Amino acid sequence: MQKLLGLFELDEAGKVLYYRKDVAGELSGTSPDIVGHDFYNEVASFENVEEFRRCVAEFTRSATAADSFDFECRYGSYAHWVKVLLARIYESENRNTKSVLVYLKRK
């Protein structure tokens, strides 16, 4: 089972705009096969992905520019903790959130 780690840029609908995988704590290489896919329904394979989606949505609705939290990704009887770092990317002209950076790293 492969743990989901790396830097994702997600649009408002959860579509992956950019991805760099995390290998041994370092960001390396891109995975174009993930770009364009729905993060929550096609990419994230952990069972509690809806809980994760709610955490990202709460951040998106807030006025906070960046945030972090620990999250337990559950895969059946197996689970692993990740550190989640969130940051928003703004449209330059009207300061509306354009996309959100989500970095999942080993805890």
SULPE-V813431 format. One record per backbone hydrogen bond with DSSP energy under -1.0 kcal/mol. NH is the residue of the N-H (numbers start at 1). CO is the residue of the C=O. E is the energy in kcal/mol with one decimal. If there is no record, write none. Layout:
NH,CO,E / NH,CO,E
This chain:
6,104,-2.6 / 7,20,-2.8 / 8,102,-3.1 / 9,18,-2.3 / 10,100,-2.8 / 11,15,-2.1 / 14,11,-1.7 / 16,37,-2.8 / 17,9,-3.6 / 18,9,-1.1 / 20,7,-2.1 / 21,29,-1.3 / 23,26,-3.1 / 26,23,-1.5 / 28,21,-2.8 / 34,31,-2.1 / 36,16,-3.3 / 37,34,-2.1 / 39,14,-3.1 / 42,38,-2.6 / 43,38,-1.3 / 44,39,-3.2 / 47,74,-3.3 / 52,48,-1.5 / 53,49,-2.6 / 54,50,-2.0 / 55,51,-1.7 / 56,52,-2.1 / 57,53,-2.6 / 58,54,-2.5 / 59,55,-1.8 / 60,56,-2.4 / 61,57,-2.2 / 62,58,-1.2 / 67,86,-2.2 / 69,84,-2.0 / 71,82,-2.5 / 73,80,-2.7 / 75,78,-3.9 / 78,75,-2.3 / 80,73,-2.2 / 82,71,-2.7 / 83,105,-2.8 / 84,69,-3.3 / 85,103,-2.3 / 86,67,-3.3 / 87,101,-1.8 / 88,65,-1.9 / 89,99,-3.1 / 91,96,-2.8 / 95,91,-1.5 / 98,89,-3.4 / 99,89,-1.6 / 100,10,-2.6 / 101,87,-3.7 / 102,8,-3.2 / 103,85,-2.7 / 104,6,-2.8 / 105,83,-2.4 / 107,81,-1.0
